[in-house]
Amino acid sequence: MHANISQKRVFYGWVVVAAAFTITFVGFGSAYTFSAFVEPLQRDFHASRGSVALVFSLAGFLYFGLGIVSGPLSDRWGARPLAMLGMLLVGLGLALAGQARSIAEVYAAYGLGIGLGVGLAYVPTIGAVQRWFVARRGLASGLAVSGIGVGTLVMPPLAAWLIASLGWRETYLVLGALAAILGIGMSTLIVDDPRDRGTGPDGTPIAPQATAKAPSGIPMRQAIRTRQFIGLYIACLLSALGVFVPFVHLVPYALDHGLTQASAVMLLGMIGVGSTLGRFLLGGLADRIGRQVFLVAMFAGMAASLALWAVAGSFVPLAIFALVFGITYGGWVAILPAVVMDYFGGRHVGSIIGALYTSVAIGTLVGPSTAGFAFDFSHSYTLPILAGALANGLAAVVAIATVRAPATSILAN
C-alpha cells in the first residue's frame, strides 16, 4: 500500500510550476498595478504623464534586462536564492515607494525595487521550470507564467480599491508586505534539476544503477550567434515597443474617453483574463501545432489587437481589445521560454533566456515612456498605438523568417 502511494505522488515539477506561478503573480502583478497609480502620482507630484510613465519603463527595463545577469547566476548558484532575494527587493521597493516625497524618489524606490527584484527572480525561476519538462514543456511554461495573467486580473482592481480606501501610499505598503510574504515563501520550493529529486524530466524514472544524463545544450556565447537567436531577438525587441504600452496607458486612455475609474481598471483586469486564458489554454495547443509557428501567430494577434485599440473609444470595443490582446500577449510570454529551450537545449537555458530578454528590456524602456511623452505633446495616443501595432506586425514577419532559417546542430553535447 505504501509503495503504491509513493508511486502516485505528484510529480515535483508541478510544485516548481506552482512556485513560479506565485512569483510571477506577485512580481508582475505588483508591477502591472502601476496604471492605477498614474493619476494620483500625476496629481500629488504635479508630473506629466510621460514622466510618470517613465517610472514603469525604467522598472521594466531593469527586470527584463537583468536577466542577462541573473540567468548565468542561476545556472551557477541555482534559482532559489535569487528568487528569494528578488521577492524581498520587490517588497522593499513597493514599501519605499509609499514613502516617496518626489517623483524622483518613486523612480528610485519603485524602479529599483520592482526592476531589480523581478529581474533577479523571473528568468531563473522560468529557466528552472524548463528543465523539469520535455513533452509538456509548453503547457508547464504556460502555467508557470500564467501567474502574470492572474496577477494582472487580480492586482490592479485590488490596488484601485485600496487606493480609494486607504490612499496610494498605504496601498504600496500593503502590496509590499504581500509580495515579500508570498514571494519569499514560495521561492523556497524551487528545485533546479529533477535529478535532485531522483527523477528525470516529465517524471521519467532513473535506472537504479545509472546516472541521469545532464541536459544538453550550448553556451550562451555560441547561441547568440545563431540565426535563431538573432531572429528571436529582433522580433521580441520590435514587439515589446508596443506590448507594454497598455499596461501603463490603458487606464488613462479610458478615463480620457469618459469611462469611469472602475470601468477603466476593469479593462486592465480583462487583459489579465485574456492573458490567463492564453497561458493556460494555448501552451498545450502550441505543443501540438508547433511552438515556433505558434509564436508567429501571437505576434500577428498582438498587432491586430493594438490596431483595434487605436480606433476604440467606448467600453465594448476596448473590452474586446483587452481580451484579444491579453490572449495573444499571454501566449507569447508563455511559449517564448519553451521555444528557447527547443532551439538551444537546457544546459544554459537561464543564460540564453536572460540574454534574449534584454531585447524586451529595451522595448519596455522605450515604448511606454515614448507613448506618454507623445501624449503630452499631441494630447492623443493614436500615433504611438499604431506604431506599436506596426512594430508587432514586423515582429511576425521576422519570426516567420526565423522559423524558415536553416537548422543548426545546436543541441550537441
C-alpha positions as CSV (number, residue, x, y, z in Angstrom):
1,M,0.0,0.0,0.0
2,H,2.7,2.5,1.0
3,A,4.7,1.7,-2.2
4,N,1.6,2.5,-4.3
5,I,1.0,5.7,-2.5
6,S,4.6,6.8,-3.1
7,Q,4.4,6.0,-6.7
8,K,1.3,8.2,-7.1
9,R,2.9,11.2,-5.5
10,V,2.5,14.4,-7.5
11,F,5.5,15.0,-9.9
12,Y,7.6,17.6,-8.2
13,G,7.9,19.5,-11.4
14,W,4.4,20.8,-10.8
15,V,5.4,22.1,-7.4
16,V,8.1,24.1,-9.2
17,V,5.5,25.3,-11.6
18,A,3.3,26.4,-8.7
19,A,6.2,28.3,-7.2
20,A,6.9,30.0,-10.5
21,F,3.2,30.9,-10.8
22,T,3.2,32.6,-7.4
23,I,6.4,34.5,-8.1
24,T,5.1,35.8,-11.4
25,F,1.8,36.6,-9.9
26,V,3.3,38.7,-7.1
27,G,6.1,40.3,-9.1
28,F,4.4,41.2,-12.3
29,G,1.0,41.6,-10.7
30,S,2.6,44.3,-8.5
31,A,4.3,45.9,-11.5
32,Y,1.1,46.0,-13.5
33,T,-0.9,47.8,-10.8
34,F,1.0,50.9,-12.0
35,S,-1.7,52.1,-14.3
36,A,-3.9,52.6,-11.2
37,F,-1.3,54.8,-9.7
38,V,-0.8,57.1,-12.7
39,E,-3.5,59.6,-11.8
40,P,-2.6,60.1,-8.1
41,L,1.1,60.3,-8.9
42,Q,0.5,62.9,-11.5
43,R,-1.7,64.8,-9.1
44,D,0.4,64.7,-6.0
45,F,3.7,65.3,-7.7
46,H,2.4,67.7,-10.4
47,A,4.1,65.5,-13.0
48,S,3.5,65.0,-16.7
49,R,2.1,61.7,-18.0
50,G,5.4,60.9,-19.8
51,S,7.5,61.4,-16.6
52,V,5.1,59.2,-14.6
53,A,5.1,56.5,-17.4
54,L,8.9,56.6,-17.2
55,V,8.7,55.1,-13.7
56,F,7.3,51.9,-15.2
57,S,9.6,51.9,-18.2
58,L,12.7,52.1,-16.0
59,A,11.4,49.2,-13.8
60,G,10.6,47.1,-16.9
61,F,14.0,47.8,-18.4
62,L,15.7,46.6,-15.3
63,Y,13.6,43.5,-14.7
64,F,13.9,42.3,-18.3
65,G,17.5,43.5,-18.8
66,L,18.8,42.0,-15.5
67,G,18.1,38.5,-16.8
68,I,21.4,38.6,-18.7
69,V,23.0,38.7,-15.2
70,S,20.5,36.6,-13.2
71,G,20.3,33.9,-15.9
72,P,24.0,32.9,-15.7
73,L,24.0,33.3,-11.9
74,S,21.1,30.8,-11.7
75,D,22.9,28.4,-13.9
76,R,25.8,28.6,-11.4
77,W,24.1,29.0,-8.0
78,G,20.5,27.9,-8.6
79,A,17.3,29.8,-8.9
80,R,16.1,29.5,-5.3
81,P,18.4,32.1,-3.6
82,L,18.0,34.6,-6.5
83,A,14.2,34.3,-6.3
84,M,14.1,34.8,-2.6
85,L,16.3,37.9,-2.8
86,G,14.3,39.2,-5.7
87,M,11.0,38.9,-3.9
88,L,12.5,40.7,-0.8
89,L,13.5,43.6,-3.1
90,V,10.1,43.8,-4.6
91,G,8.5,44.1,-1.2
92,L,11.0,46.7,0.0
93,G,10.7,48.7,-3.3
94,L,6.9,48.9,-3.0
95,A,7.1,49.9,0.7
96,L,9.6,52.6,0.0
97,A,7.6,53.9,-3.0
98,G,4.9,54.6,-0.5
99,Q,7.2,56.9,1.4
100,A,8.4,58.9,-1.6
101,R,8.3,62.7,-1.4
102,S,9.1,63.3,-5.1
103,I,8.7,61.6,-8.4
104,A,12.5,61.1,-8.4
105,E,12.1,59.0,-5.2
106,V,9.4,57.0,-6.8
107,Y,11.9,56.3,-9.7
108,A,14.4,55.1,-7.2
109,A,12.1,53.0,-4.9
110,Y,9.7,51.5,-7.5
111,G,12.2,51.3,-10.4
112,L,15.0,49.7,-8.4
113,G,12.7,47.6,-6.2
114,I,10.5,46.2,-8.9
115,G,13.2,46.3,-11.5
116,L,16.0,44.5,-9.6
117,G,13.6,42.3,-7.7
118,V,11.6,40.8,-10.6
119,G,14.8,40.8,-12.7
120,L,16.6,38.6,-10.1
121,A,13.6,36.2,-9.7
122,Y,11.9,35.9,-13.1
123,V,14.4,34.4,-15.6
124,P,16.0,32.0,-13.0
125,T,12.5,30.7,-12.0
126,I,11.2,30.2,-15.5
127,G,14.5,28.6,-16.5
128,A,14.2,26.1,-13.7
129,V,10.7,25.1,-14.9
130,Q,12.0,24.3,-18.4
131,R,14.4,21.6,-17.1
132,W,11.6,19.7,-15.5
133,F,9.6,19.0,-18.7
134,V,10.1,17.9,-22.3
135,A,6.8,16.6,-23.8
136,R,4.7,19.0,-21.8
137,R,7.1,21.9,-21.7
138,G,4.7,24.3,-23.5
139,L,1.9,23.6,-21.0
140,A,4.2,23.8,-18.0
141,S,5.8,27.0,-19.2
142,G,2.3,28.4,-19.8
143,L,1.1,27.5,-16.4
144,A,4.2,29.0,-14.7
145,V,3.9,32.4,-16.4
146,S,0.1,32.4,-16.1
147,G,0.7,34.0,-12.7
148,I,1.4,37.2,-14.7
149,G,-2.1,37.0,-16.2
150,V,-3.8,36.2,-12.9
151,G,-1.8,39.0,-11.3
152,T,-2.9,41.4,-14.0
153,L,-6.5,40.3,-13.3
154,V,-6.4,40.5,-9.5
155,M,-3.8,43.1,-8.5
156,P,-4.9,46.3,-10.4
157,P,-8.5,46.1,-9.1
158,L,-7.2,45.3,-5.7
159,A,-4.8,48.3,-5.9
160,A,-7.6,50.6,-7.1
161,W,-9.8,49.5,-4.2
162,L,-7.0,50.0,-1.7
163,I,-6.2,53.4,-3.2
164,A,-9.8,54.5,-2.8
165,S,-10.0,53.1,0.7
166,L,-6.5,53.9,2.2
167,G,-4.6,56.2,-0.2
168,W,-1.9,55.3,-2.7
169,R,0.9,55.5,-0.1
170,E,-0.7,52.9,2.2
171,T,-1.6,50.8,-0.8
172,Y,2.1,50.4,-1.7
173,L,2.8,49.3,1.9
174,V,0.2,46.6,1.7
175,L,1.3,45.4,-1.7
176,G,4.9,45.3,-0.4
177,A,4.1,43.1,2.5
178,L,2.1,40.8,0.3
179,A,4.9,40.5,-2.2
180,A,7.5,39.7,0.4
181,I,5.5,37.1,2.4
182,L,4.0,35.2,-0.6
183,G,7.0,35.6,-2.9
184,I,9.8,34.5,-0.4
185,G,7.7,31.7,0.9
186,M,7.0,30.1,-2.4
187,S,10.6,30.7,-3.6
188,T,11.8,28.1,-1.1
189,L,10.1,25.4,-3.1
190,I,12.1,25.8,-6.2
191,V,14.4,22.9,-7.2
192,D,16.5,23.4,-10.4
193,D,17.2,19.9,-11.5
194,P,14.8,16.9,-11.5
195,R,17.8,14.6,-10.7
196,D,17.9,16.3,-7.3
197,R,14.5,14.7,-6.7
198,G,15.5,11.3,-8.1
199,T,13.7,11.6,-11.4
200,G,14.1,12.6,-15.0
201,P,12.1,15.3,-16.9
202,D,8.4,14.6,-17.0
203,G,8.8,12.2,-14.1
204,T,10.6,9.5,-16.2
205,P,12.4,7.1,-13.9
206,I,16.1,6.9,-13.5
207,A,17.6,3.4,-13.6
208,P,18.9,2.4,-10.1
209,Q,22.5,2.0,-11.2
210,A,22.5,4.7,-13.9
211,T,23.4,8.3,-13.7
212,A,21.0,10.6,-15.3
213,K,22.3,12.4,-18.3
214,A,22.9,16.1,-17.8
215,P,20.8,18.4,-20.0
216,S,22.2,19.0,-23.5
217,G,22.7,22.5,-24.9
218,I,25.2,25.1,-26.0
219,P,26.8,28.1,-24.2
220,M,25.2,31.5,-24.5
221,R,28.2,32.9,-26.5
222,Q,27.6,30.3,-29.2
223,A,23.8,30.6,-29.1
224,I,23.7,34.4,-29.6
225,R,25.5,34.0,-33.0
226,T,22.8,31.7,-34.4
227,R,20.2,32.9,-36.8
228,Q,17.5,31.6,-34.5
229,F,18.7,33.7,-31.6
230,I,19.2,36.8,-33.7
231,G,15.7,36.4,-35.3
232,L,14.0,36.0,-31.9
233,Y,15.9,39.0,-30.5
234,I,14.8,41.3,-33.3
235,A,11.2,40.1,-33.2
236,C,11.0,40.5,-29.4
237,L,12.5,43.9,-29.5
238,L,10.0,45.1,-32.1
239,S,7.1,43.5,-30.2
240,A,8.0,45.0,-26.8
241,L,7.9,48.5,-28.2
242,G,4.1,48.2,-28.3
243,V,3.2,45.4,-26.0
244,F,3.8,47.2,-22.7
245,V,2.1,50.4,-23.6
246,P,-1.4,49.2,-22.5
247,F,-0.1,48.3,-19.0
248,V,0.6,51.9,-18.3
249,H,-1.7,53.9,-20.6
250,L,-4.9,51.9,-21.0
251,V,-6.5,53.2,-17.8
252,P,-5.6,56.9,-18.6
253,Y,-6.8,56.3,-22.2
254,A,-10.1,55.0,-20.9
255,L,-10.5,57.9,-18.5
256,D,-9.7,60.4,-21.3
257,H,-12.6,58.8,-23.3
258,G,-15.1,59.3,-20.5
259,L,-15.1,55.9,-18.8
260,T,-15.3,55.7,-15.0
261,Q,-12.3,54.7,-12.9
262,A,-13.9,51.4,-12.1
263,S,-14.5,50.6,-15.8
264,A,-11.0,51.7,-16.8
265,V,-9.4,49.4,-14.2
266,M,-11.7,46.6,-15.3
267,L,-10.3,46.8,-18.8
268,L,-6.8,46.2,-17.3
269,G,-8.3,43.2,-15.5
270,M,-9.7,42.0,-18.7
271,I,-6.2,41.9,-20.2
272,G,-5.4,39.7,-17.2
273,V,-8.4,37.4,-18.0
274,G,-7.3,37.1,-21.6
275,S,-3.7,36.6,-20.6
276,T,-4.6,33.9,-18.2
277,L,-6.6,32.1,-20.8
278,G,-3.8,32.5,-23.3
279,R,-1.3,31.0,-20.9
280,F,-3.5,28.1,-19.6
281,L,-5.1,27.1,-22.9
282,L,-2.6,28.0,-25.6
283,G,0.6,26.4,-24.1
284,G,-0.7,22.9,-24.7
285,L,-2.0,23.8,-28.1
286,A,1.4,25.1,-29.1
287,D,2.9,21.8,-28.1
288,R,0.6,20.1,-30.7
289,I,0.8,22.6,-33.6
290,G,4.4,23.6,-33.3
291,R,5.8,26.1,-30.9
292,Q,7.7,28.2,-33.4
293,V,4.7,28.6,-35.7
294,F,2.5,29.4,-32.7
295,L,4.9,32.3,-31.8
296,V,4.4,33.9,-35.2
297,A,0.6,33.8,-34.7
298,M,1.0,35.5,-31.3
299,F,2.9,38.5,-32.8
300,A,0.3,38.8,-35.5
301,G,-2.5,38.7,-32.9
302,M,-0.9,41.4,-30.8
303,A,-0.5,43.6,-33.9
304,A,-4.2,43.2,-34.8
305,S,-5.4,43.9,-31.3
306,L,-3.3,47.1,-31.0
307,A,-4.8,48.3,-34.3
308,L,-8.2,47.8,-32.8
309,W,-7.2,49.8,-29.7
310,A,-6.2,52.8,-31.9
311,V,-9.8,53.2,-33.1
312,A,-11.7,52.1,-29.9
313,G,-13.4,54.9,-28.0
314,S,-16.0,53.2,-25.8
315,F,-16.2,50.3,-23.3
316,V,-17.2,47.4,-25.6
317,P,-14.5,47.8,-28.3
318,L,-11.9,48.5,-25.6
319,A,-13.0,45.3,-23.8
320,I,-12.7,43.3,-27.0
321,F,-9.2,44.8,-27.5
322,A,-8.3,43.9,-23.9
323,L,-9.4,40.3,-24.2
324,V,-7.7,39.6,-27.6
325,F,-4.6,41.5,-26.6
326,G,-4.4,39.6,-23.3
327,I,-4.8,36.2,-25.0
328,T,-2.1,36.8,-27.6
329,Y,0.2,38.5,-25.1
330,G,-0.2,35.7,-22.7
331,G,0.5,33.1,-25.5
332,W,3.7,35.0,-26.4
333,V,5.1,35.1,-22.9
334,A,4.1,31.5,-22.2
335,I,5.7,30.0,-25.2
336,L,8.9,32.0,-25.6
337,P,11.0,30.2,-22.9
338,A,9.9,26.8,-24.4
339,V,11.0,28.0,-27.9
340,V,14.4,29.0,-26.5
341,M,14.7,25.5,-24.9
342,D,13.7,23.9,-28.2
343,Y,16.4,25.8,-30.1
344,F,19.3,25.8,-27.6
345,G,18.8,23.0,-25.1
346,G,18.6,23.2,-21.3
347,R,22.2,23.3,-20.1
348,H,22.5,27.1,-20.3
349,V,18.8,28.0,-20.7
350,G,18.8,30.6,-18.0
351,S,21.7,32.5,-19.5
352,I,20.2,32.4,-23.0
353,I,16.7,33.5,-21.9
354,G,18.4,36.3,-19.9
355,A,20.3,37.4,-23.0
356,L,17.1,37.3,-25.1
357,Y,15.1,39.3,-22.6
358,T,17.5,42.3,-23.0
359,S,15.5,42.9,-26.2
360,V,12.3,43.1,-24.2
361,A,14.0,45.4,-21.8
362,I,14.9,47.9,-24.5
363,G,11.3,47.8,-25.9
364,T,9.9,48.3,-22.4
365,L,12.1,51.3,-21.7
366,V,11.2,53.0,-25.0
367,G,7.6,52.1,-25.6
368,P,5.5,53.2,-22.6
369,S,7.6,56.3,-21.9
370,T,7.6,57.4,-25.5
371,A,3.8,56.9,-25.7
372,G,3.5,59.1,-22.6
373,F,5.6,61.9,-23.9
374,A,3.8,61.7,-27.3
375,F,0.6,62.2,-25.4
376,D,2.0,65.2,-23.6
377,F,2.9,66.7,-26.9
378,S,-0.2,65.8,-29.0
379,H,-2.9,65.0,-26.4
380,S,-3.6,61.8,-28.4
381,Y,-2.5,58.2,-28.1
382,T,-3.3,57.3,-31.7
383,L,0.2,57.6,-33.2
384,P,2.1,55.6,-30.5
385,I,-0.6,52.9,-30.5
386,L,-0.5,52.5,-34.3
387,A,3.3,52.4,-34.1
388,G,3.1,49.5,-31.6
389,A,0.7,47.7,-34.0
390,L,3.1,48.1,-36.9
391,A,6.1,47.0,-34.8
392,N,4.3,43.8,-33.9
393,G,3.4,43.2,-37.5
394,L,7.1,43.5,-38.4
395,A,7.9,41.1,-35.5
396,A,5.6,38.5,-37.1
397,V,7.5,38.8,-40.4
398,V,10.8,38.4,-38.7
399,A,9.6,35.4,-36.7
400,I,8.4,33.8,-40.0
401,A,11.9,34.2,-41.4
402,T,13.4,32.7,-38.2
403,V,11.2,29.6,-38.5
404,R,12.4,29.1,-42.0
405,A,16.1,29.6,-41.2
406,P,18.2,26.5,-41.8
407,A,18.5,24.4,-38.6
408,T,21.9,24.3,-36.9
409,S,23.3,21.4,-34.9
410,I,22.8,23.4,-31.6
411,L,22.0,20.5,-29.3
412,A,25.3,18.7,-29.4
413,N,26.8,18.0,-26.0
